[in-house]
């Protein structure tokens, strides 16, 4: 019985159910004052006296009662019932026809009385799919089943609030599972389900998604049938389809993907499965993995080992349809790093359509549908939030991606890479530093960047040192600056000891000092340098008594071969640039140093502040995070730092600051 209106405080006449019936308990739990009448004859006459109306109305109703087919005994009972007050609502359970005579007399005595007819309560078990978690995405039939339940066995990912609102009378048994933690074993769940149903109680097994998509509904249905217990299956919207849709990912796309496969990743895939998935992905089809966050590194490496392209788009959609929904995107070849911060529950999508969740969705749409116009010719300025803005890009790595994203938002882009990330010219020095570090067997090891750690490991493997290095690292406490460093560590099957809460080295060193106190005296610390030496943080550990051994697998080199950097400095000083973007601390420091070398340090810093003249607007310094912002702030340049330390978030923040309605 699904209630779509409040009955709190309503005087309610329930026809066709006894006082201890499920509908009666359901209505009382919802706040109604319930008088129940089990049958239209005999007991009905006695029960309805409480709702009888004026005696003078009896004569008018007696003929109608006869026409309705009542017996004389029923007629006498109805006449007595008319002496009471009127109910606020009449609820008929099951067939309304036997009650028509009494309903007619009530209308004659009290005027129109609302009458609701609800189905008779069923028996047995309902396997109900709760959908992807949002209550409004649950089916009406599923809500009705919950409302009629005596017992609800509730999964963790099912919509929790539905049970509380629709079935306040029901016994709720929470049997949810977490990755790696099953407090209620499946055998016990099925035993509870069968026990309650065999005692005549209406049981609902409420699951997330669909009962038959990795919900073990098939096993539960088979158990019930073997015991002769009727089973009703009420489908739900599976998260395999719904959650990608919430992130803007269609699993099929005309002329791109005409098939998709859904797999459970709660345990690692074997080689045959991975080979099959790789062949599937090679056709342009889509692979959807549920419960696969913990096994994602194994899936990614296995797919590429089986021949899948490292350039395949991949997206992980966390906590779909919740206020905390988040989408992480990348490519298969770098997924372990790009998606390192992913948490459960999440749905993983691999294939061309996954790129539609990226921050440059409009470009992807243009590539997937080259025969269609993505935007009308008269695109409004609101669709090009950076129209008329001049923005300088100082990055070298992924510069084209960044410039493309800015141009698609209407900006005029000036490319001026201040530094270029290149590998060391001679690997012999890296190998020598690595041998010295491994021989010292450091008790602590600091990973400053995921990219640098990955590059170092490539050198280690090429030198035949991987086994020794793995032994040393497995015995050391590994401290990582950010999620990409954590991913690089976990990709080796290792766990870190801690991660900086704001992805900065100062806070990471704070954590290390808090963890060890004075225990750093005499400690050997391995330090993977990031190409931009943060000597101050290494010095803090050295002053605490630690010996620091560094390895630098890549370095920053001068990238200005065209004179673009001096031009940029002069354009900033003249305030002819609206914004400058920075994606590395070294790049930011290099541009500040270039301004100083030109004798323009003060003018350069001043340009990022409003001038005395109202027309002298400030240039915006946009960064990807606090580490990048630090050299700018030390030079007196205020920097924008997005909440999420990524390039796409930086661009979105720029659109907010420089978009329509902002100062030109």
Legacy VTK file of the C-alpha trace (Angstrom):
# vtk DataFile Version 3.0
C-alpha trace
ASCII
DATASET POLYDATA
POINTS 664 float
0.000 0.000 0.000
1.748 3.129 -1.273
0.609 6.342 0.408
0.831 9.449 -1.717
-0.770 11.776 0.824
-0.346 12.438 4.534
-2.759 10.674 6.896
-1.235 12.060 10.078
-4.069 12.715 12.561
-6.761 11.535 10.116
-9.699 9.491 11.495
-9.666 6.569 9.096
-12.098 3.713 8.480
-10.316 0.624 7.121
-12.602 -1.862 5.372
-11.487 -5.375 4.490
-8.692 -5.850 7.018
-8.569 -6.607 10.702
-7.087 -4.480 13.437
-3.726 -6.242 13.436
-3.376 -6.454 9.675
-0.459 -5.067 7.707
-2.524 -2.173 6.235
-3.767 -1.229 9.719
-0.244 -1.210 11.132
1.017 0.702 8.107
-1.624 3.427 8.489
-1.141 3.758 12.253
2.590 4.089 11.735
1.835 6.941 9.335
-0.130 8.741 12.101
-3.749 7.819 11.304
-6.441 6.983 13.903
-7.588 3.639 12.495
-10.815 1.665 13.018
-10.605 -1.621 11.084
-13.560 -3.716 9.855
-12.678 -7.158 8.589
-15.890 -8.018 6.657
-19.032 -6.333 5.297
-21.483 -8.421 7.331
-21.957 -9.283 11.023
-18.886 -7.786 12.641
-19.009 -4.926 10.202
-22.317 -3.732 11.608
-20.916 -3.601 15.118
-17.703 -1.908 14.114
-19.266 0.833 12.022
-21.477 2.102 14.868
-18.574 4.353 15.789
-18.960 6.199 12.499
-22.814 6.290 12.361
-24.615 9.454 11.394
-27.996 11.089 12.318
-30.846 8.656 12.874
-33.062 10.606 10.519
-30.898 9.617 7.607
-31.611 5.917 7.985
-34.875 5.838 6.102
-33.409 7.533 3.096
-30.712 4.941 2.821
-32.587 1.727 3.338
-33.851 1.388 -0.225
-30.435 2.087 -1.659
-28.965 -0.565 0.578
-31.377 -3.109 -0.769
-30.464 -2.108 -4.306
-26.806 -2.611 -3.418
-27.589 -6.196 -2.479
-27.271 -6.009 1.328
-29.039 -8.530 3.492
-31.581 -7.312 6.064
-29.039 -7.967 8.784
-26.536 -5.758 7.011
-29.200 -3.082 6.567
-29.940 -3.012 10.294
-26.251 -2.766 11.116
-25.800 0.074 8.646
-28.711 2.012 10.168
-27.010 1.861 13.545
-23.701 2.906 11.999
-25.199 6.144 10.739
-25.500 7.499 14.270
-21.751 8.230 14.624
-19.405 10.858 13.234
-17.931 10.876 9.732
-14.477 9.377 8.974
-11.945 11.620 7.288
-10.968 8.855 4.876
-12.184 5.383 3.994
-9.644 2.830 2.788
-10.967 -0.352 1.161
-8.559 -3.277 0.956
-9.140 -5.524 -2.046
-12.556 -5.687 -3.751
-14.749 -2.625 -3.221
-18.034 -4.218 -4.380
-19.089 -5.839 -1.048
-18.799 -2.467 0.654
-20.885 -0.360 -1.725
-23.994 -0.411 0.502
-22.155 0.935 3.534
-20.288 3.494 1.436
-23.606 4.733 0.042
-25.069 5.208 3.524
-21.971 7.080 4.650
-22.338 9.468 1.710
-26.013 10.003 2.442
-25.310 10.690 6.099
-22.161 12.788 5.856
-21.803 13.910 2.294
-18.858 12.952 0.067
-16.251 10.914 1.934
-12.850 10.218 0.278
-12.496 6.533 -0.558
-9.226 4.870 -1.500
-8.999 1.303 -2.778
-5.707 -0.507 -2.253
-4.656 -4.025 -3.298
-4.882 -6.820 -0.769
-1.483 -7.511 0.818
0.471 -10.186 -0.971
2.473 -13.034 0.494
5.985 -14.272 -0.042
9.097 -12.386 -1.120
9.699 -9.424 -3.414
13.186 -8.965 -4.857
13.205 -5.208 -5.435
15.770 -3.240 -7.408
16.291 0.124 -5.748
18.054 1.713 -8.715
21.299 3.699 -8.561
20.583 5.192 -5.136
18.382 8.216 -5.763
14.882 7.544 -4.323
13.196 9.274 -7.257
14.732 6.742 -9.642
13.065 3.790 -7.951
10.047 2.298 -9.734
6.492 2.887 -8.493
5.954 -0.863 -8.178
9.085 -1.100 -6.075
7.810 1.621 -3.741
4.480 -0.204 -3.422
6.242 -3.425 -2.485
8.286 -1.667 0.199
5.142 -0.023 1.597
3.473 -3.448 1.944
6.419 -5.151 3.610
6.524 -6.604 7.102
10.287 -7.107 6.850
12.836 -5.301 4.649
16.314 -6.776 4.178
18.230 -3.666 3.161
21.454 -3.414 1.146
24.025 -0.648 1.681
23.614 0.879 -1.792
19.796 0.764 -1.840
17.926 4.075 -1.283
17.808 4.129 2.528
15.242 6.897 2.974
12.595 5.013 0.976
12.168 2.409 3.713
11.856 4.989 6.459
9.203 6.995 4.619
7.215 4.192 2.950
7.415 1.450 5.559
7.747 2.948 9.050
5.860 -0.102 10.368
8.286 -2.646 8.927
11.181 -4.416 10.589
14.380 -3.260 8.899
17.302 -5.679 8.739
20.489 -4.074 7.397
22.552 -6.628 5.504
24.802 -4.291 3.522
28.270 -5.236 2.341
31.410 -3.165 1.833
34.390 -4.004 -0.376
36.275 -6.721 1.497
33.844 -6.625 4.448
30.681 -8.744 4.563
29.286 -8.453 8.122
26.230 -10.555 7.167
27.218 -13.554 4.993
25.028 -14.322 1.993
23.944 -17.657 3.505
22.670 -15.847 6.599
20.801 -13.306 4.449
18.999 -16.085 2.613
18.221 -17.887 5.873
16.672 -14.708 7.349
14.654 -14.173 4.184
13.276 -17.727 4.174
12.524 -17.747 7.903
10.504 -14.517 7.788
8.586 -15.554 4.657
7.810 -19.044 5.979
6.121 -17.436 9.009
3.700 -15.649 6.713
5.429 -12.268 6.772
5.700 -10.217 3.605
9.440 -9.827 2.899
11.161 -7.314 0.620
14.783 -7.789 -0.341
15.739 -4.235 -1.329
18.936 -4.003 -3.353
20.840 -1.305 -5.153
20.560 -1.331 -8.933
18.789 -4.388 -10.331
18.352 -7.615 -8.313
19.756 -9.742 -11.129
22.823 -7.617 -12.005
25.542 -8.740 -9.549
22.916 -8.648 -6.804
22.758 -12.427 -6.158
19.025 -12.196 -6.743
19.116 -15.392 -8.762
20.373 -17.372 -5.768
17.766 -15.877 -3.452
14.930 -16.529 -5.901
16.042 -20.141 -6.358
16.121 -20.689 -2.583
12.614 -19.304 -2.162
11.229 -21.423 -4.988
12.800 -24.569 -3.547
10.888 -23.900 -0.313
7.635 -23.173 -2.167
7.688 -19.480 -1.282
6.238 -17.205 -3.988
8.797 -14.758 -5.403
8.052 -11.488 -7.176
10.871 -9.785 -9.084
10.695 -6.001 -9.434
13.486 -4.722 -11.679
15.546 -1.653 -10.940
17.731 0.687 -12.986
21.214 -0.823 -12.862
24.051 1.484 -11.910
25.989 0.049 -14.842
23.820 2.179 -17.138
22.507 4.915 -14.852
25.721 6.135 -13.210
27.659 6.637 -16.463
24.580 8.464 -17.748
24.689 10.795 -14.748
28.229 11.731 -15.829
27.149 12.338 -19.439
28.455 9.006 -20.772
26.136 7.068 -23.106
27.264 3.446 -23.224
26.381 3.244 -26.913
26.843 5.962 -29.504
25.817 5.797 -33.140
28.775 5.009 -35.430
31.095 4.780 -32.395
29.970 2.029 -30.020
27.124 -0.362 -30.681
27.741 -2.807 -27.814
28.667 -2.762 -24.150
29.661 -5.381 -21.609
29.220 -5.197 -17.843
31.672 -7.014 -15.583
32.178 -7.341 -11.842
35.638 -6.282 -10.686
35.412 -7.313 -7.035
38.122 -9.917 -7.738
40.923 -9.651 -10.322
40.179 -10.786 -13.870
42.041 -13.751 -15.308
44.030 -13.671 -18.540
41.237 -15.130 -20.648
38.771 -12.524 -19.433
41.257 -9.716 -20.047
41.963 -10.986 -23.556
38.238 -11.071 -24.276
37.761 -7.543 -22.976
40.699 -6.298 -25.055
39.199 -7.801 -28.215
35.858 -6.245 -27.345
37.417 -2.821 -26.817
39.193 -3.176 -30.143
35.802 -3.109 -31.876
34.893 0.238 -30.293
32.565 -1.370 -27.756
32.295 -0.165 -24.172
33.437 -2.015 -21.053
31.670 -1.189 -17.781
33.133 -2.478 -14.519
31.254 -2.435 -11.220
32.946 -2.885 -7.844
36.335 -2.481 -9.509
38.193 0.331 -7.722
40.511 -1.961 -5.754
41.351 -4.080 -8.816
41.681 -1.158 -11.254
45.526 -1.303 -11.532
45.370 -5.019 -12.382
42.588 -4.423 -14.939
44.448 -1.580 -16.647
47.791 -3.362 -16.852
46.111 -6.591 -17.931
44.155 -4.929 -20.734
47.272 -3.311 -22.163
49.175 -6.571 -21.827
46.353 -8.162 -23.838
46.727 -5.576 -26.597
44.291 -2.791 -25.664
45.375 0.676 -26.785
46.938 2.810 -24.014
45.119 5.798 -25.543
41.664 4.366 -24.822
39.609 6.817 -22.730
38.663 5.695 -19.227
36.366 7.296 -16.657
35.546 6.455 -13.050
32.256 7.868 -11.748
32.070 7.900 -7.952
28.922 8.007 -5.821
26.534 8.496 -8.733
23.402 10.592 -8.132
24.623 11.716 -4.712
25.730 15.237 -3.728
29.293 13.852 -3.698
29.233 12.535 -7.275
32.637 12.962 -8.914
34.112 11.888 -12.243
37.780 11.157 -12.875
38.978 10.746 -16.456
42.162 9.718 -18.229
43.612 7.274 -20.700
44.284 3.593 -20.175
48.059 4.053 -20.343
48.142 6.546 -17.458
45.002 5.432 -15.617
46.791 4.085 -12.546
48.156 7.571 -11.920
45.256 9.670 -13.232
42.611 7.724 -11.294
44.595 7.035 -8.137
42.266 8.969 -5.854
39.136 7.045 -6.910
37.057 5.588 -4.073
34.125 3.180 -3.848
31.316 2.985 -4.744
32.201 3.767 -8.324
31.521 2.660 -11.875
34.407 2.387 -14.349
33.817 2.962 -18.074
36.428 2.131 -20.737
36.045 2.919 -24.424
35.660 5.894 -26.772
32.435 7.062 -25.100
34.245 7.507 -21.752
35.882 10.630 -23.187
32.474 12.335 -23.076
32.941 12.757 -19.325
36.113 14.811 -19.841
36.269 18.519 -19.168
36.651 19.166 -22.914
33.438 17.308 -23.744
32.579 19.627 -26.634
35.807 18.720 -28.443
35.113 15.035 -27.986
31.588 15.465 -29.307
33.042 17.214 -32.318
35.324 14.243 -32.971
32.610 11.632 -32.437
30.083 13.483 -34.583
32.132 15.267 -37.272
29.092 15.382 -39.555
27.090 17.427 -37.059
27.481 20.971 -35.839
28.192 20.825 -32.114
27.100 24.441 -31.630
24.929 26.712 -33.798
26.724 29.408 -35.817
25.319 32.168 -33.629
26.774 30.793 -30.394
25.974 33.145 -27.543
28.754 34.723 -25.550
27.681 32.722 -22.514
28.726 29.593 -24.426
32.179 31.167 -24.967
32.936 32.479 -21.477
36.481 33.564 -22.383
35.572 35.359 -25.613
37.757 38.451 -26.052
40.262 37.367 -23.381
44.026 36.968 -24.000
45.486 34.137 -21.949
49.120 33.040 -21.840
50.058 29.384 -21.282
53.444 28.726 -19.679
53.244 24.911 -19.715
55.297 22.651 -21.938
53.831 19.257 -21.033
50.179 18.930 -22.187
50.299 22.516 -23.466
48.305 21.651 -26.586
45.472 20.188 -24.506
45.346 23.282 -22.350
45.473 25.725 -25.250
42.774 23.808 -27.094
40.482 23.914 -24.069
40.999 27.668 -23.701
40.400 28.333 -27.410
37.182 26.333 -27.344
35.996 28.701 -24.657
36.714 31.673 -26.888
40.118 32.815 -25.613
43.013 34.108 -27.681
45.990 32.059 -26.524
49.665 33.014 -26.335
52.068 30.062 -25.953
55.143 30.874 -23.871
56.545 27.724 -22.223
58.884 28.887 -19.505
60.461 25.484 -18.869
60.591 22.112 -20.542
60.593 18.797 -18.726
63.219 16.490 -20.238
64.954 13.313 -19.044
68.502 13.581 -17.829
70.949 13.495 -20.718
73.004 10.671 -19.214
71.250 7.940 -17.209
74.569 6.898 -15.699
74.224 9.563 -13.007
70.694 8.422 -12.108
71.869 4.817 -11.947
74.846 5.772 -9.775
72.595 7.742 -7.405
70.177 4.809 -7.307
72.923 2.294 -6.431
74.135 4.563 -3.627
70.574 4.979 -2.332
69.795 1.239 -2.424
73.041 0.382 -0.675
72.094 2.713 2.181
68.703 0.933 2.531
66.757 4.047 3.601
64.089 3.612 6.242
62.012 6.406 4.695
61.449 7.315 1.075
59.764 10.484 -0.232
57.955 10.444 -3.598
57.478 14.023 -4.750
55.756 13.359 -8.106
54.088 10.393 -9.725
55.650 11.243 -13.073
59.143 11.414 -11.596
58.737 8.167 -9.683
57.503 6.402 -12.823
60.444 7.781 -14.820
62.875 6.656 -12.091
61.403 3.155 -12.077
61.932 2.911 -15.846
65.629 3.636 -15.291
65.723 1.140 -12.409
64.253 -1.619 -14.573
66.558 -0.845 -17.492
69.545 -1.125 -15.153
68.377 -4.502 -13.802
67.865 -3.088 -10.298
64.111 -3.555 -9.960
64.196 -6.587 -7.652
66.645 -4.952 -5.251
64.737 -1.664 -5.385
61.434 -3.408 -4.669
62.947 -5.116 -1.613
64.290 -1.803 -0.297
61.026 0.063 -0.888
58.923 -2.688 0.679
60.922 -2.304 3.909
60.795 1.524 3.920
58.066 3.933 4.994
56.915 5.543 1.747
55.633 9.123 1.990
53.885 10.635 -1.043
53.095 14.244 -1.890
49.921 13.588 -3.891
47.540 10.995 -5.340
49.622 10.430 -8.480
52.594 9.495 -6.343
50.353 7.192 -4.313
49.149 5.548 -7.526
52.717 5.013 -8.713
53.543 3.307 -5.418
50.442 1.106 -5.462
51.140 0.118 -9.040
54.188 -1.707 -7.647
51.994 -3.496 -5.114
53.223 -1.304 -2.234
51.406 0.882 0.293
52.411 4.355 1.408
52.799 5.452 5.022
51.085 8.799 4.456
50.075 11.478 1.972
50.142 15.271 2.208
46.596 16.553 2.924
47.031 19.503 0.542
49.506 17.934 -1.921
52.380 20.156 -0.738
55.834 19.136 0.448
55.800 21.379 3.555
52.711 19.597 4.908
54.203 16.228 3.994
57.338 17.013 5.974
55.103 18.207 8.841
53.424 14.799 8.879
56.746 12.989 8.850
58.080 15.018 11.752
54.868 14.455 13.695
55.069 10.717 13.027
58.700 10.232 14.060
59.334 13.101 16.467
62.989 12.909 17.421
63.258 9.517 15.753
64.663 11.138 12.619
68.079 11.466 14.170
70.360 9.163 12.174
67.548 8.108 9.817
68.368 7.609 6.133
65.790 9.257 3.851
65.559 8.546 0.133
64.198 11.526 -1.797
62.915 11.312 -5.374
63.480 14.817 -6.716
60.897 16.371 -9.006
63.146 18.474 -11.234
62.440 21.562 -9.148
64.565 21.220 -6.042
62.730 22.096 -2.842
65.856 22.387 -0.734
64.026 24.013 2.179
62.004 20.869 2.910
64.986 18.569 2.607
66.864 20.904 4.925
64.118 20.566 7.562
64.654 16.813 7.653
68.432 17.237 7.681
68.184 19.623 10.635
66.173 16.938 12.457
69.178 14.624 12.072
68.282 12.709 8.915
70.690 11.838 6.095
69.117 12.717 2.730
69.955 10.769 -0.436
68.425 12.180 -3.612
67.753 10.739 -7.028
66.698 13.047 -9.880
65.190 11.083 -12.787
64.297 14.186 -14.816
65.119 17.866 -14.841
63.701 21.158 -15.993
65.424 22.809 -18.952
65.075 26.207 -20.614
62.265 25.959 -23.180
62.372 29.509 -24.525
63.917 29.130 -27.938
61.704 31.738 -29.645
61.826 34.708 -27.289
58.212 34.142 -26.253
58.966 34.453 -22.537
60.425 37.998 -22.677
57.469 38.989 -24.868
55.077 37.559 -22.305
56.783 39.405 -19.447
56.454 42.721 -21.317
52.809 42.044 -22.245
52.005 41.288 -18.608
53.754 44.464 -17.414
51.693 46.452 -19.950
48.537 44.637 -18.740
47.718 43.512 -22.270
47.224 39.943 -21.006
44.098 38.933 -19.078
45.550 35.832 -17.448
48.624 33.610 -17.247
48.294 29.894 -16.476
50.877 27.891 -14.517
50.942 24.101 -14.150
54.240 23.620 -12.286
56.123 25.373 -9.521
59.314 25.275 -11.580
57.568 26.959 -14.510
56.196 29.664 -12.227
59.637 30.238 -10.697
61.223 30.389 -14.153
58.858 33.119 -15.323
59.450 35.168 -12.174
63.194 34.760 -12.703
62.891 35.782 -16.362
61.133 38.989 -15.320
63.925 39.713 -12.838
66.583 39.070 -15.491
64.886 41.668 -17.705
64.896 44.177 -14.835
61.074 44.071 -14.681
60.478 42.098 -11.470
58.579 44.913 -9.674
56.486 45.868 -12.709
55.742 42.224 -13.399
54.485 41.536 -9.853
52.545 44.835 -9.766
50.618 43.881 -12.921
48.859 41.114 -10.972
47.342 43.751 -8.652
44.720 46.392 -9.569
46.323 49.685 -10.597
45.492 53.120 -9.225
43.713 53.928 -12.464
40.327 52.161 -12.604
41.122 50.967 -16.129
44.338 49.260 -14.955
42.816 45.874 -14.231
44.874 43.117 -12.630
46.295 40.246 -14.644
45.075 36.899 -13.263
47.605 34.226 -12.265
45.840 30.861 -12.540
47.504 27.754 -11.063
46.663 24.059 -10.773
47.372 23.910 -7.051
49.151 25.305 -3.991
52.547 23.837 -4.914
52.498 25.718 -8.207
51.207 28.864 -6.527
53.961 28.996 -3.894
56.732 30.664 -5.987
54.263 33.262 -7.250
53.019 34.152 -3.780
56.610 34.409 -2.535
57.163 36.967 -5.308
54.120 38.966 -4.170
51.818 37.685 -6.928
48.318 36.558 -5.808
47.359 33.250 -7.395
44.093 31.463 -8.068
44.063 27.926 -6.651
41.126 25.656 -7.601
39.508 23.314 -5.089
40.544 20.341 -7.211
44.194 20.562 -8.186
43.837 19.752 -11.890
44.107 21.551 -15.215
40.390 21.317 -15.994
39.459 22.810 -12.631
41.908 25.661 -13.244
40.251 26.439 -16.596
36.757 26.300 -15.079
37.872 28.722 -12.367
39.222 31.074 -15.023
35.846 31.004 -16.781
34.165 32.028 -13.521
36.619 34.875 -12.908
36.856 36.202 -16.457
33.480 35.143 -17.865
30.520 37.300 -18.964
29.612 39.971 -16.463
33.142 40.281 -15.099
35.308 43.360 -15.558
36.522 43.552 -19.194
LINES 1 665
664 0 1 2 3 4 5 6 7 8 9 10 11 12 13 14 15 16 17 18 19 20 21 22 23 24 25 26 27 28 29 30 31 32 33 34 35 36 37 38 39 40 41 42 43 44 45 46 47 48 49 50 51 52 53 54 55 56 57 58 59 60 61 62 63 64 65 66 67 68 69 70 71 72 73 74 75 76 77 78 79 80 81 82 83 84 85 86 87 88 89 90 91 92 93 94 95 96 97 98 99 100 101 102 103 104 105 106 107 108 109 110 111 112 113 114 115 116 117 118 119 120 121 122 123 124 125 126 127 128 129 130 131 132 133 134 135 136 137 138 139 140 141 142 143 144 145 146 147 148 149 150 151 152 153 154 155 156 157 158 159 160 161 162 163 164 165 166 167 168 169 170 171 172 173 174 175 176 177 178 179 180 181 182 183 184 185 186 187 188 189 190 191 192 193 194 195 196 197 198 199 200 201 202 203 204 205 206 207 208 209 210 211 212 213 214 215 216 217 218 219 220 221 222 223 224 225 226 227 228 229 230 231 232 233 234 235 236 237 238 239 240 241 242 243 244 245 246 247 248 249 250 251 252 253 254 255 256 257 258 259 260 261 262 263 264 265 266 267 268 269 270 271 272 273 274 275 276 277 278 279 280 281 282 283 284 285 286 287 288 289 290 291 292 293 294 295 296 297 298 299 300 301 302 303 304 305 306 307 308 309 310 311 312 313 314 315 316 317 318 319 320 321 322 323 324 325 326 327 328 329 330 331 332 333 334 335 336 337 338 339 340 341 342 343 344 345 346 347 348 349 350 351 352 353 354 355 356 357 358 359 360 361 362 363 364 365 366 367 368 369 370 371 372 373 374 375 376 377 378 379 380 381 382 383 384 385 386 387 388 389 390 391 392 393 394 395 396 397 398 399 400 401 402 403 404 405 406 407 408 409 410 411 412 413 414 415 416 417 418 419 420 421 422 423 424 425 426 427 428 429 430 431 432 433 434 435 436 437 438 439 440 441 442 443 444 445 446 447 448 449 450 451 452 453 454 455 456 457 458 459 460 461 462 463 464 465 466 467 468 469 470 471 472 473 474 475 476 477 478 479 480 481 482 483 484 485 486 487 488 489 490 491 492 493 494 495 496 497 498 499 500 501 502 503 504 505 506 507 508 509 510 511 512 513 514 515 516 517 518 519 520 521 522 523 524 525 526 527 528 529 530 531 532 533 534 535 536 537 538 539 540 541 542 543 544 545 546 547 548 549 550 551 552 553 554 555 556 557 558 559 560 561 562 563 564 565 566 567 568 569 570 571 572 573 574 575 576 577 578 579 580 581 582 583 584 585 586 587 588 589 590 591 592 593 594 595 596 597 598 599 600 601 602 603 604 605 606 607 608 609 610 611 612 613 614 615 616 617 618 619 620 621 622 623 624 625 626 627 628 629 630 631 632 633 634 635 636 637 638 639 640 641 642 643 644 645 646 647 648 649 650 651 652 653 654 655 656 657 658 659 660 661 662 663
